[in-house]
Amino acid sequence: MTQHEHVRVAVIGSGFGGLGAAVRLRREGVTDFVVLERAASVGGTWRDNSYPGCACDVPSHLYSFSFAPNPDWPRTFSGQPHIRAYLEKVADTFGLRPHIRLNHEVRLMRWDGDELRWEIETAQGTLTADVVVSATGPLSDPKVPDIPGLAGFDGKVFHSAQWDHGYDLRGKRVAMIGTGASAIQIVPAIQPQAGRLTLFQRTPPWVMPRMDRAISGAERWLHGKLPFTGAARRRLLWGIRELQVSAFTKHPNELGLIESLGKANIARSVKDPALRNKLTPSYRIGCKRILLSSAYYPALAQPNVDVVASGLEEVRGNTLIASDGTETEVDVIIFGTGFHVTDMPIAERVVGADGITLAEAWKDGMESLRGATAAGFPNWMTIIGPNTGLGNSSMILMIESQLSYLADYMRQLNVLGGRVALNPRVSAVSAWNTRVQERMKRTVWNTGGCTSWYLDANGRNTTIWPGTTSEFRRATRAVDLGEYDVVRAGAGTGAGAVAVGGAAAGAEASAGAEASAGTVPAARRVTDKEAV
């Protein structure tokens, strides 16, 4: 058999999830790992999305790692360049550069049941790893709709995540397709340049004012000299959002007051009643992500902007035809149509113990155990996995909870000792997802009367976590060996290896390791009450 480089852990991706995983592995004493990044620099979605106006809709002090506070955020809501610079700084500060392999796109990951390791084919060659941490993120692969006639369009076409900075929009007739988080930032940024800007809107979003301001030099000095003040600011921002969660998850009917504020926001900026009617949503606020902008509605009210209250149906030459029959001549089409979220592209490149891809295993919808591991894919873990998204707070909070789960996962492997893998039990995955989906039924994302990118092709919400970040943190603070089969290498076992069993075998193995190593096993039971 050909010999390849072998590492303890291979991390895929170098955005917040991948760099966070690398930092946590080092903190756990795991230094034999690599971070495989397909691009030429780190940063993930904050490297790829560089469109005009690109910024975060979560406050800066909450949208950063708790273990890497940044006292120098210039604004309460940071722009893309500052977030990207922050991630580069994290890579430097924590000594991650030697572990990072740039231009190493992962083409295939295949589980070797005889060797109990993953074989990983990259653009630069093959390596093997005991554990794979997939941190490719849900906002990494742009989604462009299949529009009849698009291939024959004579003008310029690009997605918001693949912005062509060499193309001059001045005086051009521009079509913006979509009204999501990217579009509401792009529209105000390009409206002054465009000769004519036409927004194709299938569904109007709820947009609230963006309370953005410059952070004063005095504040930055205080956070730098007295770090606990920055931590207190972060905790306050977090607490406010935790208190809001129950309205979205348990009491959607209480959101009427927020809707009235949203309508007042439209009325302030849009005086034309016909346009105001087009921009007013008919679904419950929060069903789709609430967007933040103080410039979106004023931009749409400008005389060089048209709003087509319909999706793009067809392209004929340079003419765009909407679903309602509206025809518009344009020079450039910009797609703000989001990403492959519920059909994670990396899943097609992961082949598990049964010889099938993760995409095939998830053909009826993504399912994992605690948002992390998938049955039939031993020692494979995803950061920002199924049902770990948030509708109103910072994803960094969820990522850090998953990093705690990863840390305990590595401890369990060490305690068990030898050549060993953990494979989540089908029953455990099923039980977890049943509880998650049961809680999802009453949330605004399922009852609010909209169709959002949170839902998969079957109409199931496989994206959002239906609870608080505190609940998720409790559910992922430890690995419960009762939810896993412990797999050890055995003669003639092929892809299946030898399953040593679940709870009893896991406890038995832990006890044996404890006796031989003289350490306390890291395994702890996570009760159902804690879990969901």
Protein Blocks (a to p, Z undefined) as FASTA:
>chain_A
ZZddddfbdcedjdfklmmmmmmmmmnopabbcdddfbfbehijmlmmmcehiacfbdfk
lnccfklccfkbfbfbdcfklmmmmmmmmmmmnopmmmpcghiacfbdcddfklopaddd
dfkbccddfbdcdfebjalbccddddehklmpmbdcddfklccfkbcfehpacddedjdf
klmmmmmmmmmmpmbdcdddfbacdddddddddddfklmmmmmmmmmlmmmmmmmmmmmm
mmmmmmmmmmmmlmmmmmmmmmmmmmmmmmblklmmmmpcfbdehjaccdddfklmmmmm
pmkbccddbddfbdehjaccdfkopacddfbdcddebjafklcfklmmcccfkopafklm
mmnopcdeehlacghiahiacehiahiacfkbcfklmmmmmmmmmmmmmmmmmmngpjdd
ddddfklmmmmmmmmmmmmmmpmklmnopacfkbcfkopafkbccbdfklmmmmmmpccf
klpccddddehkljnopaebjklmmmmmmmmmmmmnopacfbdcddfklmZZ
